Amino acid sequence: MKICPKKPNRFNLIDSFLLKISILLVCVGWHGGVYAQDLQVSITGKAKPTISIETLDAENKVTISDESGYVLQQVDYDFPSSKDPSFLVYGNPFESIIRENIANFLWINRQGQIIHSESNSSGSEDGEAVSELATDPQFRTYVIYNPKIVFGNSIGSSAQIISSDKRSVSLHYSTSRQLRRVFVSSNGAFVALVTAQDGLDDVVKIFDRYGNPIAQWEFSQPVEGVEFSEDGRYHTLFSGGRVGVYDSHTSQRIGSSSIRGNSILTAAYLPSKSTIAVITADFIGTRVHDSGIDISVYPTVSDVELHSINVVERRISKQTIAMPVTEQLSPIYFTHKDNRLLMKGLATEFTVN
């Protein structure tokens, strides 16, 4: 038996047009609006630079102090007669690190003593970039890596974890893929390597702090950030204008979206709300990623906005965060606490929940 719908009552063209729009919004793609259950922002206060670094070339000393001026570490260091362009100090209240001579890293304890030296030189006769360090805010997990190593006509890279007892564990070695970025989760438990090759998608490799592989993801745009859920299950990848969330238990992408307007500052996934929190902002000055000796190299940010992307309801909302133009003080990241996200790295701190 064939069932046919009843013939509808006649209505005008405007009604027809509005009906078509309504059907399109409900049935196709993401839809917007402001809902009571959307993520909310709370300004929590002001932050200040917690570490200051002073190099005393004439006295051959490096001094690392806290915000009050109290000296945390002072290390004797023989500065070369000609300036070392790779020299950089990664300051921390408990254990600091000096980078020198392109690929060498020195660990400094609380007493200002050099307790370990680690070379990251590739030994390539064709040349290599300056090695870099990635770590969590508390310096619990260290990754030293060479983003570009020249192998004849190709460019590769390498990375290794330095364990708590200062043993090196190889994470990555390639003769054809560069390392665009390396990220360590805010709790030091996970590491993400972003590998890149011209003409191909970025490949993000995820490891635990011991160097065990967990997952691998491909992303169609240059990856500028990786954030982890508190338990490490969900991985949020983002470029300047796109974000995606991946589930390491199922090896599936659970949601993604493009973001219009200003560039993405950071993004993270809240599993309890099935929602991606994306922070965008306008940058004044040069945006850098290295955390080193000169805090003034960080830019200021304005027009900060929160984009809430519910991956279950396929819904996006946006709200302006009421805060003045603010300085970036350190690398920007989210920390997770009690189903909330705490924004770190800006002079104005806030939570998202």
C-alpha positions as CSV (number, residue, x, y, z in Angstrom):
1,M,0.0,0.0,0.0
2,K,1.4,3.4,-1.0
3,I,1.1,6.1,1.6
4,C,1.1,9.7,0.4
5,P,1.3,12.8,2.6
6,K,-1.7,15.0,2.9
7,K,-1.8,18.0,0.6
8,P,-0.7,21.0,2.7
9,N,-2.6,24.2,3.0
10,R,-1.6,27.0,0.8
11,F,0.8,29.5,2.1
12,N,2.7,32.5,0.7
13,L,6.3,32.6,-0.7
14,I,7.7,34.1,2.4
15,D,6.5,31.3,4.6
16,S,7.9,28.8,2.0
17,F,11.3,30.5,2.1
18,L,11.4,30.5,5.9
19,L,10.4,26.9,6.1
20,K,13.2,25.9,3.7
21,I,15.8,27.8,5.8
22,S,14.5,26.1,9.0
23,I,14.8,22.7,7.4
24,L,18.3,23.5,6.1
25,L,19.5,24.6,9.6
26,V,18.1,21.5,11.3
27,C,19.2,18.9,8.9
28,V,22.5,20.1,7.5
29,G,25.8,20.8,9.3
30,W,26.6,22.9,12.4
31,H,24.1,25.5,13.7
32,G,24.5,28.4,15.9
33,G,22.8,30.3,18.7
34,V,23.3,31.0,22.4
35,Y,22.1,28.3,24.8
36,A,22.0,28.2,28.6
37,Q,24.3,25.1,28.7
38,D,27.0,26.8,26.6
39,L,30.5,27.2,28.2
40,Q,30.9,30.2,30.4
41,V,34.0,32.3,31.2
42,S,35.0,33.7,34.6
43,I,37.9,36.1,35.0
44,T,40.0,34.9,37.9
45,G,42.6,37.6,38.3
46,K,46.0,38.9,37.2
47,A,49.2,37.0,36.6
48,K,52.7,38.3,36.7
49,P,56.0,36.9,35.3
50,T,57.2,34.4,37.9
51,I,60.8,34.1,36.6
52,S,63.4,36.7,35.6
53,I,66.8,35.9,34.1
54,E,69.9,38.0,34.1
55,T,73.1,37.2,32.3
56,L,76.2,38.8,33.8
57,D,78.7,38.3,31.0
58,A,81.5,40.2,32.7
59,E,81.2,38.1,35.9
60,N,80.5,34.9,34.0
61,K,77.3,34.3,35.9
62,V,73.6,33.5,35.1
63,T,71.1,34.6,37.8
64,I,67.5,33.2,37.9
65,S,65.1,35.0,40.3
66,D,61.5,34.9,41.2
67,E,59.0,37.8,40.9
68,S,60.1,39.3,44.2
69,G,63.8,39.4,43.2
70,Y,64.8,36.4,45.4
71,V,67.6,34.5,43.7
72,L,66.6,31.0,43.0
73,Q,69.7,29.9,41.2
74,Q,73.0,31.5,40.3
75,V,75.3,29.5,38.1
76,D,78.9,30.1,37.0
77,Y,79.0,30.1,33.3
78,D,81.9,30.8,31.0
79,F,80.5,33.0,28.2
80,P,82.4,32.7,24.9
81,S,84.3,35.8,23.6
82,S,82.0,35.9,20.6
83,K,78.2,35.8,21.2
84,D,76.5,32.5,21.0
85,P,73.3,33.1,19.0
86,S,71.8,29.8,20.3
87,F,72.2,30.7,24.0
88,L,68.9,30.5,25.8
89,V,67.9,30.0,29.5
90,Y,64.8,28.1,30.4
91,G,64.1,29.2,33.9
92,N,62.3,27.3,36.6
93,P,62.3,27.6,40.4
94,F,63.6,24.0,40.9
95,E,65.7,23.1,37.9
96,S,66.7,25.4,35.0
97,I,68.2,24.5,31.7
98,I,70.7,26.4,29.5
99,R,71.0,25.8,25.7
100,E,74.3,26.6,24.1
101,N,76.4,25.8,21.1
102,I,73.5,25.0,18.8
103,A,72.7,21.6,20.2
104,N,73.9,21.3,23.8
105,F,71.8,21.5,27.0
106,L,72.9,22.0,30.6
107,W,70.8,21.1,33.6
108,I,71.1,23.5,36.7
109,N,70.0,22.4,40.1
110,R,68.8,24.6,43.0
111,Q,72.3,25.2,44.2
112,G,73.3,26.6,40.8
113,Q,75.4,23.6,39.9
114,I,75.6,22.1,36.4
115,I,74.4,18.5,37.1
116,H,74.0,17.2,33.5
117,S,75.0,18.0,30.0
118,E,73.2,16.5,27.0
119,S,74.2,16.9,23.3
120,N,71.5,16.8,20.7
121,S,73.8,17.1,17.7
122,S,72.8,15.0,14.7
123,G,76.3,15.0,13.3
124,S,75.0,15.7,9.8
125,E,77.7,17.0,7.5
126,D,75.0,18.9,5.6
127,G,73.9,21.0,8.6
128,E,71.1,21.3,11.1
129,A,68.9,23.8,12.8
130,V,69.3,25.0,16.4
131,S,68.0,22.3,18.8
132,E,65.0,23.1,20.9
133,L,63.5,22.1,24.3
134,A,59.8,21.3,25.0
135,T,58.7,20.7,28.6
136,D,55.7,21.1,30.9
137,P,55.3,24.1,33.2
138,Q,56.8,22.3,36.2
139,F,59.8,20.8,34.2
140,R,58.8,17.2,34.9
141,T,59.2,15.9,31.3
142,Y,61.8,17.1,28.9
143,V,62.0,16.6,25.1
144,I,65.0,17.9,23.2
145,Y,64.6,17.9,19.5
146,N,66.2,19.0,16.2
147,P,63.4,20.5,14.0
148,K,65.4,20.4,10.8
149,I,68.4,18.2,9.8
150,V,69.7,18.4,6.3
151,F,70.3,15.1,4.5
152,G,71.5,16.0,1.0
153,N,68.3,17.0,-0.9
154,S,65.9,16.2,1.9
155,I,65.2,17.6,5.4
156,G,64.5,15.4,8.4
157,S,64.4,15.7,12.2
158,S,64.9,13.9,15.5
159,A,63.6,14.0,19.1
160,Q,64.4,12.4,22.4
161,I,63.0,12.3,25.9
162,I,65.3,13.0,28.8
163,S,64.1,10.9,31.8
164,S,64.1,12.1,35.4
165,D,67.4,10.2,35.9
166,K,68.8,12.0,32.8
167,R,68.7,9.0,30.5
168,S,67.8,9.7,26.8
169,V,65.0,7.8,25.1
170,S,64.7,8.2,21.3
171,L,61.2,9.2,20.2
172,H,61.6,10.1,16.5
173,Y,64.2,10.0,13.7
174,S,63.3,10.8,10.1
175,T,65.3,11.8,7.0
176,S,62.2,13.2,5.2
177,R,59.9,14.8,7.8
178,Q,60.6,18.0,9.7
179,L,59.4,18.6,13.3
180,R,57.0,21.6,13.1
181,R,56.4,21.7,16.9
182,V,56.7,19.6,20.0
183,F,54.2,19.8,22.9
184,V,54.2,18.3,26.4
185,S,50.9,18.2,28.3
186,S,50.6,20.5,31.3
187,N,50.8,17.6,33.7
188,G,53.9,16.2,32.0
189,A,52.3,12.9,31.2
190,F,52.1,13.1,27.4
191,V,54.1,14.3,24.5
192,A,53.0,15.3,21.0
193,L,55.4,15.5,18.0
194,V,54.1,17.4,14.9
195,T,55.9,16.2,11.8
196,A,55.6,17.9,8.5
197,Q,56.6,17.4,4.9
198,D,56.0,19.6,1.9
199,G,52.9,18.6,0.0
200,L,51.6,16.2,2.7
201,D,49.4,16.5,5.7
202,D,50.9,17.0,9.1
203,V,51.3,13.8,11.2
204,V,51.0,14.1,15.0
205,K,52.6,11.3,17.0
206,I,51.5,10.9,20.6
207,F,53.6,9.3,23.4
208,D,53.5,8.9,27.1
209,R,56.3,10.4,29.3
210,Y,58.3,7.2,29.0
211,G,58.4,7.2,25.2
212,N,55.7,4.6,24.6
213,P,53.6,5.3,21.4
214,I,49.9,5.9,22.0
215,A,48.3,7.3,18.8
216,Q,49.0,8.9,15.5
217,W,46.8,11.5,13.7
218,E,46.8,13.3,10.4
219,F,45.7,16.9,10.1
220,S,45.2,18.7,6.8
221,Q,46.5,22.1,8.0
222,P,49.7,23.1,9.7
223,V,49.3,22.2,13.4
224,E,50.0,25.0,15.8
225,G,48.9,23.4,19.0
226,V,48.0,20.1,20.8
227,E,46.1,19.9,24.1
228,F,45.3,16.8,26.1
229,S,42.3,15.9,28.2
230,E,43.1,15.3,31.9
231,D,43.3,11.5,31.5
232,G,45.1,11.8,28.1
233,R,42.4,10.0,26.2
234,Y,41.3,13.0,24.0
235,H,43.7,15.0,21.9
236,T,42.8,18.4,20.6
237,L,44.7,19.6,17.5
238,F,44.4,23.0,16.0
239,S,45.8,25.3,13.3
240,G,45.3,29.0,13.0
241,G,41.7,28.4,11.8
242,R,40.7,24.8,12.4
243,V,40.3,22.5,15.3
244,G,39.8,18.7,15.7
245,V,39.4,16.3,18.6
246,Y,40.5,12.7,18.5
247,D,39.8,9.7,20.8
248,S,42.9,7.6,21.4
249,H,40.7,4.7,22.7
250,T,38.7,4.3,19.5
251,S,41.3,5.8,17.1
252,Q,38.6,8.0,15.7
253,R,38.0,11.8,15.2
254,I,35.0,12.8,17.3
255,G,34.6,16.3,16.0
256,S,36.1,19.2,14.1
257,S,35.3,22.6,12.9
258,S,36.7,25.7,11.1
259,I,36.9,28.9,13.0
260,R,36.4,32.3,11.3
261,G,37.9,35.5,12.3
262,N,41.0,35.9,14.5
263,S,43.5,33.1,14.9
264,I,43.2,30.3,17.4
265,L,45.1,31.0,20.6
266,T,44.5,27.6,22.2
267,A,41.8,24.9,22.3
268,A,40.8,22.0,24.5
269,Y,38.1,19.4,24.9
270,L,35.8,19.0,27.9
271,P,34.5,15.4,27.8
272,S,31.9,16.0,30.5
273,K,30.2,18.5,28.2
274,S,31.1,17.0,24.8
275,T,32.3,20.5,23.9
276,I,35.5,21.9,22.4
277,A,36.5,25.2,23.9
278,V,38.4,27.4,21.4
279,I,40.0,30.7,22.4
280,T,40.7,33.1,19.5
281,A,42.4,36.5,19.7
282,D,44.1,39.3,17.7
283,F,47.9,39.5,18.2
284,I,49.8,42.8,18.5
285,G,53.5,42.1,17.8
286,T,55.3,39.0,16.9
287,R,54.0,35.7,18.2
288,V,56.7,33.4,19.4
289,H,56.6,29.9,21.0
290,D,60.0,29.6,22.7
291,S,60.1,30.2,26.5
292,G,63.5,31.8,27.1
293,I,65.4,34.7,28.4
294,D,63.5,37.7,27.1
295,I,59.8,37.9,28.2
296,S,59.3,41.1,26.2
297,V,59.4,39.1,22.9
298,Y,55.8,37.9,23.7
299,P,53.0,39.9,22.0
300,T,49.9,41.5,23.5
301,V,46.5,40.1,22.6
302,S,43.1,41.7,22.2
303,D,39.5,40.8,21.0
304,V,39.6,37.5,22.9
305,E,36.7,35.3,22.2
306,L,35.4,31.9,23.3
307,H,33.9,29.5,20.7
308,S,32.0,26.6,22.2
309,I,31.6,23.6,19.8
310,N,29.3,20.9,21.0
311,V,30.3,17.8,19.0
312,V,27.1,15.8,20.0
313,E,24.5,18.4,19.2
314,R,26.7,19.8,16.3
315,R,26.2,23.3,17.6
316,I,28.6,26.3,17.8
317,S,28.3,29.5,19.8
318,K,30.6,32.4,20.3
319,Q,31.0,35.0,23.1
320,T,33.4,37.9,23.7
321,I,35.5,37.7,26.8
322,A,35.3,41.0,28.6
323,M,39.0,41.8,29.2
324,P,41.3,44.6,28.2
325,V,44.3,44.3,25.9
326,T,46.5,42.0,27.8
327,E,50.1,40.7,27.6
328,Q,51.3,37.2,27.0
329,L,53.7,36.3,29.7
330,S,54.6,32.7,28.8
331,P,53.5,29.9,26.5
332,I,49.7,29.6,26.5
333,Y,47.9,26.5,27.6
334,F,44.9,25.1,29.3
335,T,45.0,23.1,32.6
336,H,42.1,20.8,33.6
337,K,40.6,21.0,37.1
338,D,37.2,19.7,38.3
339,N,35.6,19.8,34.8
340,R,37.0,23.3,34.3
341,L,39.6,24.7,32.0
342,L,42.1,27.2,33.5
343,M,43.8,29.5,31.0
344,K,47.5,30.1,31.6
345,G,50.0,32.3,29.9
346,L,48.2,35.6,29.7
347,A,48.4,38.5,32.2
348,T,44.7,38.1,32.7
349,E,43.7,34.6,33.8
350,F,40.3,33.1,33.4
351,T,38.4,29.8,33.6
352,V,36.0,28.1,31.2
353,N,33.3,25.7,32.4
